[in-house]
Amino acid sequence: MARKALKLASWTSMALAASGFYLYSNKYLDPNDFGAVRVGRAVATTAVISYDYLTSLRSVPYGSEEYAQLRSEVHLRSARRLCELCCANRGTFIKVGQHLAALDYLLPQEYTSTLKVLHSQAPKSSMQEVSQVIREDLGKEIHDLFVSFDDTPMGAASLAQVHKAVLHDGRTVAVKVQHPKVQVQSSKDILLMEVLVLAVKQLFPEFEFMWLVDEAKKNLPLELDFLNEGRNAEKVAQMLKHFDFLKVPQIYWELSTKRVLLMEFLDGGQVNDRDYMERNKIDVNENTEIRNNAATYLPQISQLLNRVPRQMLLIFKTNDLLRGIEATLGTRASASSFLNMSRCCVRALAMHNKKNTCSFFRRSQISFSETISLWQISLHELILRVKGLRLASWVLALLCWLLPAPY
């Protein structure tokens, strides 16, 4: 009996040693990609952040100067922990972290400033992983497709990274390659986030971020399809062709797949790079918009977003992007971009509804509703313009003087 137990222990030790050696030597396996490790890390980080908020602010009077200082410190610690979690789990976690970093008007500054690093310093895939994806999707090795291929990516994001390369015909291209494990992990990550958000809401009832999980669940499969991105790029290029300073790269479809996107390489600057725009004499006005105390209304805004129809949420998200660019560039805030986007969404929704009906009466009804909605937007725009006129304030003051106040 003892001999059998010793033999079993020996075989078990050899199996464990062989497995450990295989995991250590295999370049494509990373312990950080194991489900148990990712779930455990996310749960632990969520628990630590929640405990920090529950205990650190408990004994300090709400609204005091000490409370504000202490809350800022907790925000910063929590933001750093969240950033570390996103970098470690990568993929979907970085994508959601990037979205949070863009909510300057909604989240505390400690979170947005800390998480902004995810836009430019996201974890990178190794060249072995990049070669693996290109080989699987295009059926050839890198040296068979390109004369040169930069090993160091020009930029890395949550779902992919971009390399500069030169084709055999001399064209310089940007090659966007999806991280190899994102497809497999994305659905599991979304489910994990959904569970964690619900758990946090039990501790903090005012925490309302389920809308963010819902949007990720809906849009992530579309973002993982690079062919869909390529088609959208061509639509945007057509829409913005009248802007001389704005260039959208041409897509090379013959070498593009769902996980690899080949584009024309163009030199330029980011849309929110103020210094680049000034150097290249691209006009931005000097007025600034300061957003103070917006985080105070976070619970109310989050509850509202949970009840907003998807079409209206699209308007909010697009306006959100425009406002973020305006704030970074220091340009004048205006309602015109929001109103124009509202018109586009109304037209797009009407077009979608018309395609899904064969009834002439129903199509006429949709067209009539579209006209009324566009008329309401135009009326609202007119009212805003009138209110902005000095003459309007004089007329209002005169009316108040002429009409007696009710008792």
C-alpha positions as MATLAB code, in Angstrom:
seq = 'MARKALKLASWTSMALAASGFYLYSNKYLDPNDFGAVRVGRAVATTAVISYDYLTSLRSVPYGSEEYAQLRSEVHLRSARRLCELCCANRGTFIKVGQHLAALDYLLPQEYTSTLKVLHSQAPKSSMQEVSQVIREDLGKEIHDLFVSFDDTPMGAASLAQVHKAVLHDGRTVAVKVQHPKVQVQSSKDILLMEVLVLAVKQLFPEFEFMWLVDEAKKNLPLELDFLNEGRNAEKVAQMLKHFDFLKVPQIYWELSTKRVLLMEFLDGGQVNDRDYMERNKIDVNENTEIRNNAATYLPQISQLLNRVPRQMLLIFKTNDLLRGIEATLGTRASASSFLNMSRCCVRALAMHNKKNTCSFFRRSQISFSETISLWQISLHELILRVKGLRLASWVLALLCWLLPAPY';
ca = [
       0.000    0.000    0.000;
       2.819    2.377    0.941;
       4.590    1.524   -2.314;
       1.464    2.424   -4.350;
       1.058    5.718   -2.477;
       4.741    6.554   -3.088;
       4.362    5.702   -6.776;
       1.227    7.853   -7.060;
       2.963   10.770   -5.314;
       5.951   10.419   -7.662;
       3.768   10.477  -10.783;
       1.791   13.423   -9.427;
       4.986   15.368   -8.710;
       6.298   14.645  -12.208;
       2.999   15.775  -13.770;
       2.977   19.003  -11.770;
       6.621   19.678  -12.624;
       5.994   19.024  -16.324;
       2.924   21.281  -16.297;
       4.840   24.029  -14.556;
       7.719   23.772  -17.036;
       5.248   23.862  -19.951;
       3.480   26.949  -18.635;
       6.801   28.676  -17.966;
       8.271   27.919  -21.382;
       5.141   28.494  -23.486;
       5.247   32.031  -24.846;
       1.501   32.183  -25.510;
       0.338   31.296  -22.027;
       0.091   33.970  -19.391;
      -1.200   33.247  -15.858;
      -2.934   36.647  -15.983;
      -5.224   35.228  -18.670;
      -6.547   32.405  -16.497;
     -10.191   32.932  -15.532;
      -9.647   32.257  -11.829;
      -6.800   34.776  -11.654;
      -8.780   37.494  -13.471;
     -11.913   36.964  -11.391;
      -9.989   36.842   -8.130;
      -8.089   40.027   -8.949;
     -11.271   41.906   -9.899;
     -13.157   40.757   -6.803;
     -10.238   41.609   -4.513;
      -9.796   45.092   -6.017;
     -13.530   45.827   -5.748;
     -13.553   44.671   -2.124;
     -10.528   46.788   -1.173;
     -11.934   49.927   -2.822;
     -15.337   49.443   -1.187;
     -13.755   48.865    2.228;
     -11.612   51.989    1.822;
     -14.669   54.165    1.150;
     -16.690   52.585    3.946;
     -14.027   53.003    6.648;
     -11.994   56.081    5.678;
     -14.886   58.556    5.547;
     -16.971   57.139    8.360;
     -15.630   59.203   11.265;
     -15.278   62.564    9.476;
     -18.133   65.135    9.411;
     -19.688   65.274    5.952;
     -19.082   68.571    4.133;
     -16.135   69.650    6.265;
     -12.777   70.652    4.810;
     -11.213   67.562    6.339;
     -13.863   65.395    4.683;
     -13.139   66.918    1.257;
      -9.392   66.370    1.668;
      -9.834   62.805    2.886;
     -12.322   61.999    0.134;
      -9.852   63.228   -2.477;
      -7.199   60.903   -1.046;
      -9.592   57.945   -1.144;
     -10.560   58.828   -4.740;
      -6.879   58.849   -5.741;
      -6.054   55.536   -4.019;
      -9.110   53.878   -5.531;
      -8.376   55.250   -9.000;
      -4.834   53.850   -8.864;
      -6.125   50.441   -7.780;
      -8.695   50.488  -10.564;
      -6.028   51.460  -13.099;
      -3.789   48.601  -11.938;
      -6.712   46.191  -12.285;
      -7.419   47.382  -15.835;
      -3.757   47.052  -16.841;
      -3.490   43.568  -15.323;
      -6.737   42.153  -16.752;
      -6.395   44.090  -20.028;
      -8.934   43.757  -22.841;
     -12.447   44.741  -21.823;
     -11.271   46.180  -18.508;
      -9.048   48.700  -20.275;
     -11.862   49.569  -22.676;
     -14.234   50.400  -19.819;
     -11.435   52.231  -17.978;
     -10.819   54.401  -21.042;
     -14.498   55.272  -21.185;
     -14.444   56.280  -17.517;
     -11.369   58.434  -18.161;
     -13.324   60.404  -20.767;
     -16.115   61.362  -18.337;
     -14.380   64.542  -17.145;
     -17.667   66.281  -16.409;
     -19.101   63.344  -14.445;
     -16.403   61.623  -12.380;
     -14.005   63.105   -9.795;
     -10.816   64.515  -11.264;
      -8.715   61.934   -9.398;
     -10.320   59.150  -11.429;
     -10.221   60.764  -14.863;
      -6.624   62.003  -14.575;
      -5.393   58.630  -13.283;
      -7.274   56.521  -15.827;
      -6.255   58.700  -18.798;
      -2.995   56.752  -18.888;
      -5.007   53.845  -20.333;
      -5.485   55.816  -23.573;
      -1.785   55.849  -24.439;
      -0.030   53.319  -22.209;
      -2.196   50.244  -22.442;
      -0.422   46.851  -22.193;
       1.037   45.604  -25.480;
       0.955   42.223  -27.176;
       4.315   40.615  -27.897;
       5.598   40.216  -31.457;
       4.969   36.481  -31.145;
       1.305   37.187  -30.432;
       1.083   39.727  -33.278;
       2.635   37.212  -35.695;
       0.214   34.561  -34.462;
      -2.856   36.707  -35.237;
      -1.547   37.736  -38.692;
      -0.671   34.138  -39.531;
      -4.091   32.841  -38.455;
      -6.096   35.562  -40.228;
      -4.076   36.267  -43.382;
      -2.456   32.836  -43.823;
       1.064   34.218  -44.264;
       4.047   35.207  -42.174;
       4.894   38.866  -41.579;
       7.989   38.745  -43.813;
       5.891   37.367  -46.686;
       3.481   40.311  -46.505;
       5.760   43.241  -45.635;
       9.191   44.532  -46.614;
       9.515   45.990  -43.119;
       7.404   45.755  -39.981;
       8.212   47.824  -36.875;
       8.421   45.599  -33.815;
       7.505   48.475  -31.490;
       3.853   49.476  -31.863;
       3.040   53.121  -32.532;
       0.196   52.870  -30.052;
      -1.583   50.275  -27.971;
      -5.188   50.306  -26.812;
      -7.582   48.028  -24.998;
      -8.473   45.802  -27.946;
      -5.586   46.179  -30.377;
      -2.296   47.865  -31.226;
      -0.968   49.550  -34.364;
       2.343   48.897  -36.128;
       3.956   50.821  -38.971;
       4.915   48.663  -41.954;
       5.841   48.821  -45.663;
       4.225   46.573  -48.265;
       6.179   44.975  -51.127;
       4.698   47.514  -53.565;
       6.188   50.373  -51.514;
       3.042   51.586  -49.724;
       3.551   52.628  -46.119;
       0.702   51.284  -44.008;
      -0.586   51.195  -40.456;
      -1.428   47.648  -39.337;
      -3.999   47.349  -36.557;
      -3.762   43.926  -34.902;
      -6.246   42.722  -32.287;
      -4.883   41.291  -29.039;
      -5.229   37.509  -29.462;
      -7.141   36.698  -26.263;
      -9.673   39.550  -26.323;
     -12.332   37.646  -28.298;
     -12.391   34.758  -25.833;
     -12.304   36.888  -22.676;
     -14.702   39.702  -23.581;
     -18.046   38.024  -22.793;
     -16.740   36.635  -19.490;
     -15.323   40.020  -18.495;
     -18.637   41.764  -19.148;
     -20.481   39.209  -17.017;
     -17.932   39.675  -14.225;
     -18.300   43.468  -14.357;
     -22.071   43.164  -14.250;
     -21.898   41.051  -11.079;
     -19.398   43.403   -9.418;
     -21.427   46.529  -10.262;
     -24.538   44.943   -8.773;
     -22.552   43.988   -5.654;
     -21.196   47.519   -5.211;
     -24.685   48.935   -5.619;
     -25.797   46.883   -2.612;
     -23.182   48.685   -0.493;
     -23.622   52.096   -2.102;
     -27.234   52.536   -3.342;
     -26.332   55.826   -5.055;
     -23.827   54.006   -7.303;
     -25.545   53.730  -10.698;
     -23.276   52.498  -13.458;
     -25.222   49.591  -14.920;
     -25.779   51.682  -18.070;
     -22.026   51.522  -18.728;
     -22.024   47.704  -18.522;
     -25.076   47.540  -20.802;
     -23.369   49.706  -23.397;
     -20.203   47.588  -23.279;
     -22.269   44.414  -23.650;
     -24.001   45.846  -26.704;
     -21.111   47.581  -28.465;
     -18.067   45.420  -27.691;
     -18.892   42.721  -30.304;
     -19.122   45.480  -32.925;
     -15.784   46.974  -31.865;
     -14.122   43.558  -32.063;
     -15.089   43.341  -35.758;
     -12.453   45.384  -37.600;
     -14.293   44.977  -40.911;
     -17.157   46.903  -39.352;
     -14.652   49.546  -38.230;
     -13.276   49.801  -41.747;
     -16.730   50.362  -43.218;
     -17.436   53.037  -40.613;
     -14.101   54.718  -41.426;
     -15.126   55.008  -45.075;
     -18.504   56.483  -44.086;
     -16.771   59.042  -41.831;
     -14.305   59.928  -44.603;
     -17.222   60.682  -46.906;
     -19.045   62.717  -44.259;
     -15.993   64.831  -43.357;
     -14.419   65.235  -46.784;
     -15.077   69.005  -46.728;
     -12.586   69.476  -43.856;
      -9.199   70.027  -45.470;
      -7.265   69.600  -42.220;
      -8.934   66.274  -41.303;
      -7.772   63.058  -42.967;
      -9.277   59.585  -42.586;
      -6.899   56.789  -43.723;
      -7.850   54.660  -46.709;
      -8.658   51.024  -45.867;
      -6.845   48.250  -47.778;
      -9.534   45.584  -47.861;
      -7.446   42.880  -49.556;
      -5.369   42.519  -46.361;
      -8.037   43.195  -43.744;
      -9.996   40.728  -41.594;
     -12.058   40.844  -38.417;
      -8.853   40.953  -36.347;
      -6.430   42.711  -38.718;
      -7.045   46.112  -40.328;
      -4.635   47.580  -42.887;
      -4.815   51.335  -43.407;
      -2.991   54.064  -45.243;
      -0.284   55.565  -43.018;
      -0.735   59.313  -42.445;
       1.319   61.713  -40.340;
      -0.673   64.087  -38.161;
      -1.790   65.022  -34.670;
      -4.670   64.037  -32.437;
      -7.923   65.991  -32.602;
      -7.380   67.290  -29.040;
      -3.704   68.263  -29.507;
      -3.873   72.037  -29.108;
      -0.139   72.620  -29.720;
      -0.258   70.691  -32.989;
      -3.250   72.713  -34.183;
      -1.563   76.017  -33.346;
       1.671   74.973  -35.095;
      -0.285   74.063  -38.204;
      -2.486   77.184  -38.044;
      -5.716   75.287  -37.382;
      -8.028   77.786  -35.711;
      -9.304   77.155  -32.192;
     -10.933   79.943  -30.197;
      -9.571   80.963  -26.823;
     -12.647   80.813  -24.633;
     -12.665   78.159  -21.930;
     -15.476   76.260  -20.268;
     -15.024   75.333  -16.603;
     -17.064   72.512  -15.160;
     -17.264   72.651  -11.376;
     -19.046   70.412   -8.918;
     -20.548   68.163  -11.603;
     -19.627   65.080   -9.566;
     -22.115   66.225   -6.916;
     -24.905   65.186   -9.254;
     -23.405   61.785  -10.150;
     -26.221   59.682   -8.578;
     -28.967   61.679  -10.283;
     -27.185   61.621  -13.662;
     -26.556   57.875  -13.412;
     -30.198   57.157  -12.532;
     -31.309   59.249  -15.492;
     -29.011   57.376  -17.885;
     -30.522   54.086  -16.739;
     -33.938   55.279  -17.973;
     -32.819   57.031  -21.168;
     -33.803   55.382  -24.502;
     -30.871   54.095  -26.555;
     -31.354   56.743  -29.274;
     -31.120   59.550  -26.732;
     -28.123   57.902  -25.091;
     -26.386   58.010  -28.470;
     -26.934   61.775  -28.527;
     -25.513   62.097  -25.006;
     -22.447   60.005  -25.807;
     -21.677   61.923  -28.999;
     -22.162   65.252  -27.264;
     -19.968   63.874  -24.462;
     -17.143   63.325  -26.954;
     -17.556   66.789  -28.472;
     -17.572   68.451  -25.037;
     -14.442   66.539  -24.036;
     -12.616   67.774  -27.139;
     -13.841   71.341  -26.516;
     -12.602   71.222  -22.914;
      -9.177   69.899  -23.945;
      -8.744   72.452  -26.719;
     -10.151   75.285  -24.626;
     -12.706   76.159  -27.283;
     -16.048   77.865  -26.812;
     -18.887   75.659  -25.571;
     -21.922   75.758  -27.858;
     -25.248   73.967  -28.106;
     -25.022   73.824  -31.905;
     -23.137   70.506  -31.978;
     -25.714   68.947  -29.655;
     -28.632   70.239  -31.736;
     -27.124   69.050  -35.009;
     -26.436   65.625  -33.528;
     -30.040   65.517  -32.308;
     -31.256   66.125  -35.859;
     -28.999   63.373  -37.201;
     -30.277   60.895  -34.613;
     -33.924   61.751  -35.338;
     -33.365   61.231  -39.068;
     -31.429   57.991  -38.511;
     -34.139   56.597  -36.232;
     -36.869   57.506  -38.741;
     -34.930   55.874  -41.573;
     -34.475   52.714  -39.491;
     -38.181   52.536  -38.654;
     -39.180   53.050  -42.292;
     -36.956   50.164  -43.403;
     -38.691   47.858  -40.927;
     -42.246   48.519  -42.118;
     -44.087   47.792  -45.363;
     -47.189   49.803  -44.541;
     -47.606   53.048  -46.471;
     -49.701   54.468  -43.628;
     -47.044   53.597  -41.065;
     -44.273   55.134  -43.214;
     -46.315   58.327  -43.554;
     -46.836   58.373  -39.811;
     -43.086   57.999  -39.214;
     -42.329   60.817  -41.682;
     -44.831   63.099  -39.978;
     -43.358   62.309  -36.544;
     -39.856   62.978  -37.897;
     -40.945   66.364  -39.262;
     -42.518   67.348  -35.942;
     -39.386   66.346  -34.002;
     -37.094   68.298  -36.350;
     -39.418   71.285  -36.095;
     -39.274   71.117  -32.283;
     -35.463   71.080  -32.374;
     -35.422   74.088  -34.704;
     -37.886   75.915  -32.455;
     -35.724   75.193  -29.428;
     -32.675   76.499  -31.310;
     -34.567   79.689  -32.199;
     -35.568   80.202  -28.557;
     -31.949   79.794  -27.447;
     -30.831   82.361  -30.000;
     -33.511   84.838  -28.969;
     -32.661   84.424  -25.300;
     -29.048   85.175  -26.124;
     -29.884   88.524  -27.684;
     -29.596   91.651  -25.542;
     -32.790   92.931  -27.113;
     -34.651   89.993  -25.603;
     -33.570   90.978  -22.105;
     -34.762   94.556  -22.721;
     -38.174   93.327  -23.923;
     -38.453   91.002  -20.939;
     -37.624   93.814  -18.529;
     -40.195   96.087  -20.202;
     -42.897   93.429  -19.943;
     -42.140   92.874  -16.265;
     -42.464   96.626  -15.686;
     -45.737   96.943  -17.627;
     -47.467   93.874  -16.234;
     -48.439   94.038  -12.555;
     -47.187   91.268  -10.305;
     -49.922   88.797   -9.237;
     -50.956   88.748   -5.595;
];
